Amino acid sequence: MGITIVMIVCMLVLSAGFILFMNSRRKKLLGDYNAENQYHRADEILREVVNGPLSDIREQMKGQPVDAVTECMHITNIGRQAASAAMTAAKTVAWAAVGVKARYRAADHACYLVLSGDDLHYLFYEEGEIKEHLVFDQYRLANAKLEQTSGTDKVTRMSSAMGMKSQKLVLDLDGEKMEVLFYNRINRLPHGPLPFTDRNVFRTQVNFEIMGRYFKEQLGKKYIQLAAMNNY
């Protein structure tokens, strides 16, 4: 028992030391560069990230504008509802998988919402490869709404993982409800987590935080009913 306690204490001390070291390094590298004083550059930063760490998304959009982007959760009920969307006003493109695989690990997938003109694109990457690309058009979004993320969502869908706040976008697809939980920041690249060996990782983290805020702002400007919640 004594050895176990010592090992636990050592692990806690090492973890705390690592966190303090990383925070100190972050402060030293970034200086005054933070989301608050850089937000006025959001449009410029958007161009930087889609031509840099999120270039996979730019390529997948195939020339269509990227007006805003943030990370979201995988749509778990996509199979039946996506088929409904494809037959009606919502457009379906780059379809690589019908239905949903039984297992997903946080380490091998990433999902994004991309605002492009009046459309909202949903991109799902697995192991760095695009697997699903849905487009919800103006008709769908004009009737969409935002809801609070429920306690059940947070537990069963891990929407509060890594301290990332989320909101729920609810779309009506011919009477079928589709829910998309999106985050207040981007935390991952299409091919995996941000590498901490990258000398620009902390600056990228700040830029990704700005992108989450900018996405919500731009979505609300385009569709006023989707700007109703201010506690996100």
N, C-alpha and C positions, 0 to 999 in steps of 0.2 A: 504493500500500500504506500509506504514511504517513498519508494522509488518512483511510483506512478505520479504521486503528488509533485515530486521534484521535476519530473519530466514535463508535467503540465505547466508548472510555474516557469520553467525555462522556455517553453514554447510561447507562453504569453509575453514574457520579457522580450524574446527575439522578435515577435510580431509587433509589439509596441515600438521597439527600436527601429524596425524596418519602416513602419509608418512615419515615425518622426524623421527618419533619414529622407524618405521620399518627399515629405512635406517641405523639408528644408531645401532639398534640391529643386523642387518645383518653384519655391519662392525665389531662389537664387536665379534660376533660368528665366523666369517670366517677369520678374520685377513688378511693374504696375500693369502688366498685360492681363486683363480679366474681362469677364463677360459684360460687366457694367460699363466700363470705359471704352469698350470696343464695339458695343452693339450698334452704334451709329454707322459702322462699316459693314453691317450685316450683308448687304447686297454684294459688296466687293468680296467678302469672305466666302459667300456662296459660290462665286465664280472660282475662288481658290480651291475650295474643297471638291467641287465637281470636276476640276481639271487635275486634282491631285489625289488624295486618299480615296475619293469616291468616283474615280474616273470610270469604274465598271458601270456605275449607274448612268453616267453620261452616255457611254457607248450603248447601253441597253435601250436608252430613249431614242436612239437612232435619229438624231437631229431635232427632235422635239424639245422645246425649251424646258429647263428645270427652274421653276420659279421659287420653289421652296422644297425642303426635304427634311424628314425626321425618321427616326426608327420606330417600328411598331412590332406587335406580336404576330406570330403566325396565325392566320385565320383558320381555326380548327374545324369549322363547319363549312369549308369551302366547296366540297365535292358536289353536293346536291344544289347548293345555292349558286355556285359559279355556273353550273349548267343552265340554270334559270336565267342568269344574267346574260349569258351568251346568246340566248334566243330573243332577248328583248333589247331595251335601249342601251344597256351597258355593253361595252365592247370587250372582247377577249383576244389577247394577242400573245405571241411567244409561248404557246401552251405546250409545256413539256411533261406535265403529269396531270392526269384526271384523278380526282380524289386526293386523299391524304395518306401518307405513310403512317404506319402504326407507331413508329418511334422517332423522336427528334431529341437531339442533345443540344444544350446551349452552346457547346463548343463547335458545332458544325453547321449552324444556320444563322441567317440574318434576314430581317424583313424591313422594308422601308415603305413610306408613303411619299410620293412625289407629286407636288402640285404643278401642273403644266397647263397654262391657259385656264380654261374652265373645267378641265378634267383632273381627276385624281387617280394616279397610278399606284398599284400595289405590286411590289417586287419581292419575290421570295428567292433567296439564294441558299443552296445547300452545297457545302464543301467548295464554295466559291463559284459554283455554276448556277445560272438562272434556271429555276424550276417552274415558277409561276409568275405570270405578269397579267394582271387584270387592270382594266381601265373603267372607272365609273364616270359617266358623263354628267353634264349640267343638269339634266332631268333628274338623275338619281340624287345628286348632291343638293339640289334645291329642296328636296323633301327629306334630307337627312337631318339628324339631330345629335346633340352631345348629351351624354349621361355621365353621372359620377361612376367611377370605378367602385364596384361593390366589394365587400369583404370577401365574398366567395371568389370573385375574380382574382383578388390578391393572393388568396391561398391556393386555388386550383390552377391558376394560370401564371403565377409567379410574377405578377405585374409590378410588384414593388421591389424586385430583385435589384441589387446594387444601388439601392436608394433612389431609383428612378421613379418619379411620379408619372402617373398615366391618366388618360381620359379615354372615354369610350365613344367612338363614332358609330352610330347606329343607322344602317341603310335598309330601306324596304325594297326587296326584290320580288315584286309580284306577290306580296303578302307574306313572303319569307323574310325573317329578320336576319341580317348579317351584322355582326359586331366586330369592330376593329379597335383594339386597344393600342393607342399610340403614346409615345413617351415625350417627356419634356426636353430630351436631348438625344444625341446619337452616341452610342457606346461601343459599337462594333463596326468593323469593315466587312464588306461582302464575303471575304475569305477567312474571317476570323477576328479575334480580339486585337486591339491596338497593341503593337509590340513595344514593351517598355525599354527595349534596347535602342529604339529610335530617338535620336537627340531632339526631335521636334514633338515628341509624344504629348508633352504638357500643353504646348501651344495648340496642338490639334484637339485636345480635350476641351480647351476653352472655346475653340471655334465650333466644335460639335454642340456644346451647350448653347451657343448663340443660334445655331441652326434650328434647334428645337423650339426656342422662343420665336424665332422668325417664322417658322412654319405655321405656328398657331396664329400669329399676327396676320400673315398673308391669307390663310384660310378664312379667317374672320372677316377680312376686307372683301373677299370674293363672295362669301356666303354669310350674311349677317347673323343668321340664327346659329351659326357655328362659332360665334364669338361671345356667347352668352356667359360662359364660365370664366371667372377671373382668378380662381384659386388653384389653377393648374401650374 
